[in-house]
Amino acid sequence: MIYKAATLLAAPEEHASPLVPHTYELVVGIFAFAVVFFVVGRILVPRIQKTLAERTDAIEGGIKRAEEAQAEAQALQQRYAEQLEEARRDAARLREEAREQAAQIKAELREEAQAEARRLVEAAHAQIEADRQAAFAQLRAEIGRLSTDLAGRIVGESLEDDVRQSRIVDRFLDELEAGSAQAVR
């Protein structure tokens, strides 16, 4: 029966105008419109109205809060202006005290810097002397080693004995220092 009804509805009418829709199209269109109208009217519209009401309340509440915040900000601004004026007076007094203290601290720091500079110069001189002594000792050892090698080649025998080598080197360097001391005078 449903099949017969569908074929009758689907069968093209011979004298149908291309501008007028078929009956089955009208029925389906009305049914779809009713479903969409019901869904939109019963479900979506209340939700949209609720959301709009919440937004309106939020905006109105925001405006009230903004007005209250502005009044509070003006009161705070007045209080800050008073505190700023007091702070300026205190700052002027503190600047004057700071200038006096700065002059005193500057003099103390200058004295401390000069003492520190003297200490650093003395430490540098001591370090230079220590480095000179270390270099002299190292040079003395190197000269001794070279002298021993040279003497061993000249004499033709090995001077590998450390005690003998040390005595020879010390004697040679003492004679060398004595000779340079007489040449300087």
C-alpha positions in Angstrom: 0.0 0.0 0.0 2.8 2.4 0.8 4.5 1.4 -2.3 1.4 2.2 -4.4 1.1 5.6 -2.7 4.7 6.4 -3.3 4.4 5.5 -7.0 1.3 7.6 -7.3 2.9 10.5 -5.6 6.1 10.1 -7.6 4.4 9.6 -11.0 4.6 12.8 -13.0 1.4 14.5 -13.8 0.9 15.1 -17.4 -0.4 18.6 -17.1 1.8 19.8 -14.3 3.4 23.2 -14.5 7.1 23.4 -14.0 6.6 26.2 -11.5 4.2 24.4 -9.3 5.8 21.7 -7.1 4.4 18.2 -6.8 2.2 17.3 -3.9 4.7 15.0 -2.2 7.2 17.7 -2.3 4.8 20.1 -0.5 4.1 17.5 2.1 7.8 16.7 2.8 8.6 20.5 2.8 5.9 21.3 5.3 6.9 18.4 7.5 10.6 19.5 7.4 9.6 23.1 8.1 7.5 22.0 11.1 10.4 20.0 12.5 12.9 22.9 12.1 10.4 25.4 13.5 9.8 23.2 16.5 13.5 22.6 17.1 14.3 26.3 16.7 11.3 27.6 18.6 11.4 25.2 21.6 15.1 24.5 22.0 17.3 27.1 20.4 15.4 30.3 21.0 15.2 29.8 24.8 18.9 29.1 25.0 19.7 32.1 22.9 17.4 34.3 25.0 19.0 33.0 28.2 22.5 33.7 26.8 21.5 37.2 25.8 20.0 37.8 29.2 23.2 36.7 30.9 25.3 38.9 28.6 23.1 41.9 29.4 23.4 41.2 33.1 27.2 40.9 32.8 27.5 44.1 30.8 25.3 46.1 33.2 27.1 44.6 36.2 30.4 45.4 34.5 29.3 49.0 34.0 28.4 49.3 37.7 31.7 47.7 38.7 33.5 50.1 36.4 31.8 53.1 37.9 32.6 51.9 41.4 36.2 51.2 40.4 36.5 54.7 38.9 35.2 56.3 42.1 37.6 54.3 44.1 40.4 55.1 41.7 39.7 58.8 42.1 39.8 58.5 45.9 43.1 56.6 45.7 44.5 59.2 43.3 43.7 62.0 45.8 45.3 60.0 48.6 48.4 59.3 46.4 48.7 62.9 45.5 48.9 63.8 49.2 51.4 61.0 49.8 53.4 62.2 46.9 53.7 65.7 48.2 54.8 64.4 51.6 57.3 62.1 49.9 58.7 65.1 47.9 59.3 66.9 51.1 61.0 63.9 52.7 63.0 63.3 49.5 64.4 66.9 49.6 65.4 66.4 53.2 67.0 63.0 52.5 68.9 64.4 49.5 70.5 67.1 51.7 71.4 64.4 54.2 72.7 62.2 51.5 74.9 65.0 50.1 76.5 65.4 53.5 77.0 61.7 53.9 78.4 61.3 50.4 81.0 63.9 51.0 82.1 62.1 54.2 82.0 58.6 52.5 83.9 60.0 49.5 86.7 61.1 51.8 86.8 57.8 53.6 86.8 55.8 50.4 89.6 57.9 49.0 91.7 57.1 52.1 90.8 53.4 51.8 91.6 53.4 48.1 95.0 54.9 48.7 95.7 52.4 51.4 94.6 49.6 49.2 96.7 50.9 46.3 99.7 51.0 48.6 99.0 47.4 49.7 98.6 46.2 46.1 101.8 47.9 45.0 103.7 46.3 47.9 102.1 42.9 47.1 103.1 43.4 43.4 106.6 44.2 44.4 106.8 41.1 46.6 105.4 39.0 43.8 107.8 40.4 41.3 110.7 39.7 43.7 109.4 36.1 44.2 109.1 35.7 40.5 112.6 37.1 40.0 114.0 34.7 42.6 112.2 31.7 41.0 113.4 32.7 37.5 116.9 33.1 38.9 116.8 29.7 40.5 115.4 28.1 37.4 118.0 29.9 35.2 120.7 28.8 37.6 119.6 25.2 37.4 119.4 25.4 33.6 122.9 27.0 33.4 124.2 24.2 35.7 122.8 21.5 33.5 124.2 23.1 30.4 127.5 23.7 32.1 127.7 20.1 33.3 126.9 18.8 29.8 129.5 21.1 28.3 132.1 20.2 30.9 131.4 16.5 30.4 132.0 16.9 26.7 135.2 18.8 27.2 136.6 16.5 29.9 135.5 13.5 28.1 133.9 11.8 31.1 130.4 11.7 32.4 129.5 14.1 35.2 126.3 12.3 36.0 126.9 12.1 39.7 124.4 14.5 41.2 126.6 15.5 44.2 129.6 16.2 42.1 127.6 17.9 39.5 125.9 20.1 42.1 129.3 21.1 43.6 130.8 21.9 40.2 127.8 24.0 39.2 127.7 25.9 42.5 131.4 26.6 42.3 131.1 27.8 38.7 128.1 30.1 39.4 129.8 31.5 42.5 132.9 32.4 40.5 130.7 33.8 37.8 128.8 36.0 40.3 132.0 37.2 41.9 133.4 38.1 38.5 130.3 40.0 37.5 130.2 41.8 40.9 133.8 43.1 40.3 132.9 44.1 36.7 130.0 46.2 38.0 132.2 48.1 40.5 
